[in-house]
Amino acid sequence: MATISLRKGNTRLPPEVNRVLYVRNLPFNISSEEMYDIFGKYGAIRQIRIGTTKDTRGTAYVVYEDIYDAKTAVDHLSGFNVANRYLIVLYYQQAKMSKKVDLKKKEDELTKMQDKYGISTKDK
């Protein structure tokens, strides 16, 4: 019912609201079907991507067809308990995600430069 009132009213959504959700703290053994069961209750889903590598396990991206469905899912599923783990459901923000990648890349470059020139960061 909340989504119906949101759609009919001329409600402005906050700028961070997005159709793409970033989900953290998932059980490592969760299946795609379980994800569709949990998130499908709040609207039509376009795509779900579950992390499978060592760095991305326990995370997923959920893409809804409608922005209001995504907002409802965030409102209801943040803190939802799945297999004794509380989900963290956030709106995907490209700028924040790319900053994390850039920081890692810069740290790697710095380490290579330190190795190349024999600079040690350890206190003597």
Backbone as JSON Lines, residues from 0, in Angstrom:
{"i":0,"aa":"M","n":[0.8,-1.2,0.0],"ca":[0.0,0.0,0.0],"c":[0.84,1.26,0.0]}
{"i":1,"aa":"A","n":[1.99,1.19,0.63],"ca":[2.86,2.37,0.67],"c":[3.33,2.75,-0.72]}
{"i":2,"aa":"T","n":[3.59,1.75,-1.56],"ca":[4.07,2.06,-2.91],"c":[2.97,2.7,-3.74]}
{"i":3,"aa":"I","n":[1.73,2.3,-3.5],"ca":[0.62,2.88,-4.26],"c":[0.49,4.37,-3.94]}
{"i":4,"aa":"S","n":[0.59,4.7,-2.66],"ca":[0.48,6.11,-2.29],"c":[1.67,6.91,-2.8]}
{"i":5,"aa":"L","n":[2.86,6.29,-2.86],"ca":[4.02,7.0,-3.39],"c":[3.87,7.28,-4.88]}
{"i":6,"aa":"R","n":[3.35,6.34,-5.61],"ca":[3.23,6.49,-7.05],"c":[2.16,7.5,-7.42]}
{"i":7,"aa":"K","n":[1.06,7.5,-6.7],"ca":[-0.03,8.42,-7.05],"c":[0.3,9.85,-6.68]}
{"i":8,"aa":"G","n":[0.97,10.03,-5.55],"ca":[1.34,11.38,-5.13],"c":[2.49,11.88,-5.98]}
{"i":9,"aa":"N","n":[2.68,13.16,-5.99],"ca":[3.78,13.74,-6.74],"c":[4.98,13.86,-5.8]}
{"i":10,"aa":"T","n":[5.39,12.72,-5.23],"ca":[6.42,12.67,-4.21],"c":[7.81,12.73,-4.86]}
{"i":11,"aa":"R","n":[8.64,13.62,-4.33],"ca":[10.03,13.68,-4.79],"c":[10.85,12.73,-3.94]}
{"i":12,"aa":"L","n":[11.65,11.95,-4.61],"ca":[12.51,11.01,-3.91],"c":[13.87,11.66,-3.66]}
{"i":13,"aa":"P","n":[14.55,11.27,-2.59],"ca":[15.9,11.79,-2.35],"c":[16.82,11.43,-3.5]}
{"i":14,"aa":"P","n":[17.87,12.2,-3.73],"ca":[18.74,11.96,-4.89],"c":[19.48,10.62,-4.85]}
{"i":15,"aa":"E","n":[19.7,10.06,-3.67],"ca":[20.44,8.8,-3.6],"c":[19.58,7.59,-3.96]}
{"i":16,"aa":"V","n":[18.27,7.75,-4.05],"ca":[17.38,6.64,-4.37],"c":[17.65,6.19,-5.8]}
{"i":17,"aa":"N","n":[17.77,4.87,-5.97],"ca":[18.22,4.3,-7.22],"c":[17.51,2.97,-7.43]}
{"i":18,"aa":"R","n":[17.4,2.51,-8.67],"ca":[16.8,1.2,-8.94],"c":[17.75,0.07,-8.58]}
{"i":19,"aa":"V","n":[19.04,0.37,-8.45],"ca":[20.06,-0.64,-8.18],"c":[20.39,-0.62,-6.69]}
{"i":20,"aa":"L","n":[20.29,-1.79,-6.07],"ca":[20.59,-1.92,-4.64],"c":[21.87,-2.72,-4.46]}
{"i":21,"aa":"Y","n":[22.64,-2.34,-3.46],"ca":[23.85,-3.06,-3.07],"c":[23.56,-3.73,-1.74]}
{"i":22,"aa":"V","n":[23.66,-5.06,-1.7],"ca":[23.3,-5.83,-0.5],"c":[24.57,-6.45,0.07]}
{"i":23,"aa":"R","n":[24.78,-6.25,1.38],"ca":[25.95,-6.8,2.07],"c":[25.49,-7.71,3.19]}
{"i":24,"aa":"N","n":[26.44,-8.47,3.72],"ca":[26.23,-9.37,4.86],"c":[25.28,-10.52,4.54]}
{"i":25,"aa":"L","n":[25.33,-10.98,3.29],"ca":[24.53,-12.14,2.9],"c":[25.23,-13.42,3.34]}
{"i":26,"aa":"P","n":[24.47,-14.47,3.62],"ca":[25.1,-15.77,3.86],"c":[25.84,-16.21,2.6]}
{"i":27,"aa":"F","n":[27.0,-16.81,2.76],"ca":[27.8,-17.19,1.6],"c":[27.11,-18.24,0.73]}
{"i":28,"aa":"N","n":[26.23,-19.04,1.31],"ca":[25.61,-20.13,0.56],"c":[24.21,-19.79,0.06]}
{"i":29,"aa":"I","n":[23.85,-18.52,0.0],"ca":[22.52,-18.15,-0.46],"c":[22.42,-18.38,-1.97]}
{"i":30,"aa":"S","n":[21.25,-18.86,-2.41],"ca":[21.07,-19.16,-3.83],"c":[20.32,-18.02,-4.52]}
{"i":31,"aa":"S","n":[20.36,-18.05,-5.84],"ca":[19.64,-17.03,-6.62],"c":[18.14,-17.12,-6.36]}
{"i":32,"aa":"E","n":[17.63,-18.33,-6.24],"ca":[16.2,-18.51,-5.99],"c":[15.78,-17.87,-4.66]}
{"i":33,"aa":"E","n":[16.62,-18.05,-3.64],"ca":[16.31,-17.45,-2.34],"c":[16.34,-15.92,-2.44]}
{"i":34,"aa":"M","n":[17.29,-15.4,-3.21],"ca":[17.36,-13.94,-3.39],"c":[16.1,-13.42,-4.08]}
{"i":35,"aa":"Y","n":[15.66,-14.13,-5.13],"ca":[14.45,-13.73,-5.83],"c":[13.23,-13.82,-4.91]}
{"i":36,"aa":"D","n":[13.19,-14.84,-4.03],"ca":[12.09,-14.96,-3.07],"c":[12.06,-13.78,-2.11]}
{"i":37,"aa":"I","n":[13.22,-13.41,-1.59],"ca":[13.29,-12.33,-0.6],"c":[13.0,-10.98,-1.23]}
{"i":38,"aa":"F","n":[13.66,-10.67,-2.34],"ca":[13.56,-9.33,-2.94],"c":[12.37,-9.21,-3.89]}
{"i":39,"aa":"G","n":[11.88,-10.32,-4.41],"ca":[10.77,-10.29,-5.36],"c":[9.45,-9.89,-4.73]}
{"i":40,"aa":"K","n":[9.36,-9.95,-3.42],"ca":[8.12,-9.55,-2.73],"c":[7.81,-8.07,-2.9]}
{"i":41,"aa":"Y","n":[8.83,-7.28,-3.24],"ca":[8.66,-5.83,-3.27],"c":[8.54,-5.27,-4.68]}
{"i":42,"aa":"G","n":[8.59,-6.12,-5.7],"ca":[8.39,-5.65,-7.06],"c":[9.15,-6.5,-8.06]}
{"i":43,"aa":"A","n":[8.96,-6.15,-9.33],"ca":[9.59,-6.89,-10.42],"c":[11.1,-6.63,-10.42]}
{"i":44,"aa":"I","n":[11.85,-7.71,-10.53],"ca":[13.31,-7.63,-10.5],"c":[13.83,-7.82,-11.92]}
{"i":45,"aa":"R","n":[14.73,-6.96,-12.33],"ca":[15.36,-7.08,-13.64],"c":[16.56,-8.03,-13.56]}
{"i":46,"aa":"Q","n":[17.36,-7.9,-12.5],"ca":[18.58,-8.71,-12.43],"c":[19.08,-8.79,-11.0]}
{"i":47,"aa":"I","n":[19.69,-9.93,-10.67],"ca":[20.39,-10.1,-9.4],"c":[21.77,-10.66,-9.7]}
{"i":48,"aa":"R","n":[22.8,-10.03,-9.15],"ca":[24.17,-10.5,-9.3],"c":[24.73,-10.79,-7.92]}
{"i":49,"aa":"I","n":[25.1,-12.04,-7.68],"ca":[25.64,-12.45,-6.38],"c":[27.15,-12.6,-6.52]}
{"i":50,"aa":"G","n":[27.89,-12.02,-5.56],"ca":[29.35,-12.1,-5.57],"c":[29.83,-13.52,-5.32]}
{"i":51,"aa":"T","n":[30.81,-13.96,-6.12],"ca":[31.31,-15.33,-5.99],"c":[32.8,-15.4,-5.69]}
{"i":52,"aa":"T","n":[33.53,-14.32,-5.92],"ca":[34.97,-14.37,-5.66],"c":[35.24,-14.15,-4.17]}
{"i":53,"aa":"K","n":[36.47,-14.33,-3.78],"ca":[36.85,-14.18,-2.37],"c":[36.51,-12.79,-1.84]}
{"i":54,"aa":"D","n":[36.73,-11.77,-2.65],"ca":[36.48,-10.38,-2.22],"c":[35.01,-9.99,-2.23]}
{"i":55,"aa":"T","n":[34.2,-10.67,-3.05],"ca":[32.81,-10.23,-3.2],"c":[31.79,-11.18,-2.59]}
{"i":56,"aa":"R","n":[32.25,-12.25,-1.95],"ca":[31.29,-13.17,-1.31],"c":[30.51,-12.44,-0.24]}
{"i":57,"aa":"G","n":[29.24,-12.77,-0.13],"ca":[28.39,-12.13,0.88],"c":[27.79,-10.82,0.41]}
{"i":58,"aa":"T","n":[28.0,-10.48,-0.86],"ca":[27.42,-9.25,-1.41],"c":[26.62,-9.59,-2.67]}
{"i":59,"aa":"A","n":[25.73,-8.67,-3.04],"ca":[24.95,-8.85,-4.26],"c":[24.44,-7.5,-4.73]}
{"i":60,"aa":"Y","n":[24.11,-7.45,-6.01],"ca":[23.44,-6.29,-6.59],"c":[22.06,-6.75,-7.04]}
{"i":61,"aa":"V","n":[21.06,-5.98,-6.7],"ca":[19.68,-6.28,-7.09],"c":[19.18,-5.08,-7.89]}
{"i":62,"aa":"V","n":[18.71,-5.34,-9.12],"ca":[18.21,-4.27,-9.99],"c":[16.72,-4.46,-10.15]}
{"i":63,"aa":"Y","n":[15.95,-3.46,-9.73],"ca":[14.5,-3.48,-9.86],"c":[14.07,-2.79,-11.15]}
{"i":64,"aa":"E","n":[12.9,-3.14,-11.63],"ca":[12.32,-2.48,-12.81],"c":[11.87,-1.06,-12.46]}
{"i":65,"aa":"D","n":[11.38,-0.87,-11.23],"ca":[10.8,0.41,-10.84],"c":[11.53,0.98,-9.62]}
{"i":66,"aa":"I","n":[11.77,2.26,-9.63],"ca":[12.51,2.91,-8.54],"c":[11.73,2.87,-7.22]}
{"i":67,"aa":"Y","n":[10.4,2.92,-7.29],"ca":[9.59,2.88,-6.07],"c":[9.64,1.49,-5.42]}
{"i":68,"aa":"D","n":[9.75,0.44,-6.23],"ca":[9.91,-0.91,-5.68],"c":[11.25,-1.02,-4.96]}
{"i":69,"aa":"A","n":[12.28,-0.43,-5.53],"ca":[13.6,-0.46,-4.9],"c":[13.57,0.27,-3.56]}
{"i":70,"aa":"K","n":[12.89,1.41,-3.51],"ca":[12.79,2.17,-2.27],"c":[12.06,1.37,-1.2]}
{"i":71,"aa":"T","n":[10.97,0.71,-1.58],"ca":[10.22,-0.11,-0.64],"c":[11.08,-1.27,-0.12]}
{"i":72,"aa":"A","n":[11.87,-1.89,-1.01],"ca":[12.74,-3.0,-0.59],"c":[13.78,-2.52,0.41]}
{"i":73,"aa":"V","n":[14.38,-1.36,0.17],"ca":[15.38,-0.83,1.11],"c":[14.72,-0.55,2.46]}
{"i":74,"aa":"D","n":[13.55,0.06,2.42],"ca":[12.85,0.39,3.67],"c":[12.52,-0.85,4.48]}
{"i":75,"aa":"H","n":[12.14,-1.95,3.82],"ca":[11.7,-3.15,4.53],"c":[12.81,-4.16,4.81]}
{"i":76,"aa":"L","n":[13.84,-4.22,3.97],"ca":[14.83,-5.28,4.1],"c":[16.11,-4.87,4.81]}
{"i":77,"aa":"S","n":[16.33,-3.6,5.07],"ca":[17.51,-3.19,5.83],"c":[17.36,-3.73,7.24]}
{"i":78,"aa":"G","n":[18.29,-4.59,7.65],"ca":[18.21,-5.2,8.97],"c":[17.43,-6.5,8.99]}
{"i":79,"aa":"F","n":[16.96,-6.97,7.84],"ca":[16.2,-8.22,7.74],"c":[17.13,-9.39,8.07]}
{"i":80,"aa":"N","n":[16.65,-10.35,8.85],"ca":[17.45,-11.47,9.29],"c":[17.34,-12.63,8.3]}
{"i":81,"aa":"V","n":[18.47,-13.03,7.72],"ca":[18.54,-14.18,6.82],"c":[19.63,-15.1,7.34]}
{"i":82,"aa":"A","n":[19.25,-16.29,7.75],"ca":[20.2,-17.29,8.26],"c":[21.08,-16.68,9.36]}
{"i":83,"aa":"N","n":[20.46,-16.02,10.31],"ca":[21.13,-15.39,11.45],"c":[22.12,-14.31,11.05]}
{"i":84,"aa":"R","n":[21.9,-13.68,9.92],"ca":[22.71,-12.54,9.48],"c":[21.75,-11.41,9.14]}
{"i":85,"aa":"Y","n":[22.08,-10.22,9.58],"ca":[21.23,-9.07,9.3],"c":[21.71,-8.38,8.03]}
{"i":86,"aa":"L","n":[20.81,-8.28,7.05],"ca":[21.17,-7.71,5.76],"c":[21.43,-6.22,5.86]}
{"i":87,"aa":"I","n":[22.38,-5.76,5.08],"ca":[22.62,-4.32,4.92],"c":[22.26,-4.02,3.47]}
{"i":88,"aa":"V","n":[21.18,-3.28,3.28],"ca":[20.69,-2.97,1.94],"c":[20.85,-1.48,1.71]}
{"i":89,"aa":"L","n":[21.65,-1.13,0.69],"ca":[21.96,0.26,0.37],"c":[21.65,0.54,-1.09]}
{"i":90,"aa":"Y","n":[21.48,1.8,-1.4],"ca":[21.37,2.18,-2.81],"c":[22.77,2.18,-3.39]}
{"i":91,"aa":"Y","n":[22.89,1.62,-4.59],"ca":[24.19,1.6,-5.26],"c":[24.57,3.02,-5.67]}
{"i":92,"aa":"Q","n":[25.78,3.42,-5.33],"ca":[26.27,4.75,-5.7],"c":[27.6,4.58,-6.42]}
{"i":93,"aa":"Q","n":[27.57,4.83,-7.71],"ca":[28.75,4.63,-8.56],"c":[29.96,5.4,-8.05]}
{"i":94,"aa":"A","n":[29.77,6.64,-7.62],"ca":[30.9,7.47,-7.19],"c":[31.63,6.84,-6.01]}
{"i":95,"aa":"K","n":[30.89,6.32,-5.03],"ca":[31.52,5.72,-3.85],"c":[32.23,4.43,-4.2]}
{"i":96,"aa":"M","n":[31.64,3.63,-5.08],"ca":[32.25,2.36,-5.46],"c":[33.54,2.6,-6.23]}
{"i":97,"aa":"S","n":[33.56,3.57,-7.13],"ca":[34.77,3.81,-7.92],"c":[35.88,4.4,-7.04]}
{"i":98,"aa":"K","n":[35.55,5.14,-5.99],"ca":[36.57,5.67,-5.09],"c":[37.3,4.54,-4.39]}
{"i":99,"aa":"K","n":[36.58,3.47,-4.0],"ca":[37.22,2.34,-3.35],"c":[38.2,1.66,-4.29]}
{"i":100,"aa":"V","n":[37.82,1.52,-5.55],"ca":[38.7,0.89,-6.54],"c":[39.91,1.77,-6.78]}
{"i":101,"aa":"D","n":[39.71,3.09,-6.92],"ca":[40.81,4.01,-7.15],"c":[41.79,4.0,-5.99]}
{"i":102,"aa":"L","n":[41.29,3.95,-4.77],"ca":[42.16,3.93,-3.59],"c":[43.03,2.68,-3.59]}
{"i":103,"aa":"K","n":[42.45,1.55,-3.89],"ca":[43.2,0.29,-3.93],"c":[44.28,0.37,-5.02]}
{"i":104,"aa":"K","n":[43.92,0.91,-6.17],"ca":[44.86,1.02,-7.28],"c":[46.02,1.94,-6.9]}
{"i":105,"aa":"K","n":[45.72,3.05,-6.23],"ca":[46.77,3.98,-5.81],"c":[47.69,3.35,-4.76]}
{"i":106,"aa":"E","n":[47.11,2.58,-3.83],"ca":[47.94,1.9,-2.84],"c":[48.89,0.91,-3.5]}
{"i":107,"aa":"D","n":[48.4,0.19,-4.5],"ca":[49.25,-0.76,-5.23],"c":[50.38,-0.04,-5.95]}
{"i":108,"aa":"E","n":[50.06,1.09,-6.6],"ca":[51.08,1.86,-7.3],"c":[52.14,2.37,-6.33]}
{"i":109,"aa":"L","n":[51.69,2.84,-5.16],"ca":[52.62,3.36,-4.15],"c":[53.55,2.25,-3.67]}
{"i":110,"aa":"T","n":[53.02,1.07,-3.44],"ca":[53.84,-0.06,-3.0],"c":[54.87,-0.42,-4.06]}
{"i":111,"aa":"K","n":[54.47,-0.42,-5.32],"ca":[55.41,-0.73,-6.41],"c":[56.53,0.31,-6.48]}
{"i":112,"aa":"M","n":[56.18,1.57,-6.31],"ca":[57.19,2.63,-6.35],"c":[58.15,2.49,-5.17]}
{"i":113,"aa":"Q","n":[57.62,2.17,-3.98],"ca":[58.47,1.99,-2.8],"c":[59.43,0.83,-3.01]}
{"i":114,"aa":"D","n":[58.93,-0.26,-3.59],"ca":[59.8,-1.41,-3.86],"c":[60.85,-1.07,-4.91]}
{"i":115,"aa":"K","n":[60.46,-0.32,-5.92],"ca":[61.36,0.03,-7.02],"c":[62.54,0.88,-6.52]}
{"i":116,"aa":"Y","n":[62.26,1.82,-5.63],"ca":[63.3,2.73,-5.16],"c":[63.86,2.36,-3.79]}
{"i":117,"aa":"G","n":[63.43,1.23,-3.26],"ca":[63.99,0.73,-2.01],"c":[63.61,1.57,-0.8]}
{"i":118,"aa":"I","n":[62.44,2.13,-0.81],"ca":[61.99,2.93,0.32],"c":[61.2,2.03,1.27]}
{"i":119,"aa":"S","n":[61.54,2.1,2.53],"ca":[60.87,1.3,3.54],"c":[59.95,2.19,4.36]}
{"i":120,"aa":"T","n":[58.76,1.69,4.64],"ca":[57.81,2.47,5.45],"c":[57.88,2.08,6.93]}
{"i":121,"aa":"K","n":[58.72,1.09,7.24],"ca":[58.84,0.65,8.63],"c":[59.66,1.65,9.44]}
{"i":122,"aa":"D","n":[59.21,1.9,10.67],"ca":[59.96,2.79,11.56],"c":[61.21,2.08,12.07]}
{"i":123,"aa":"K","n":[62.33,2.82,12.11],"ca":[63.59,2.2,12.56],"c":[63.91,2.6,13.97]}
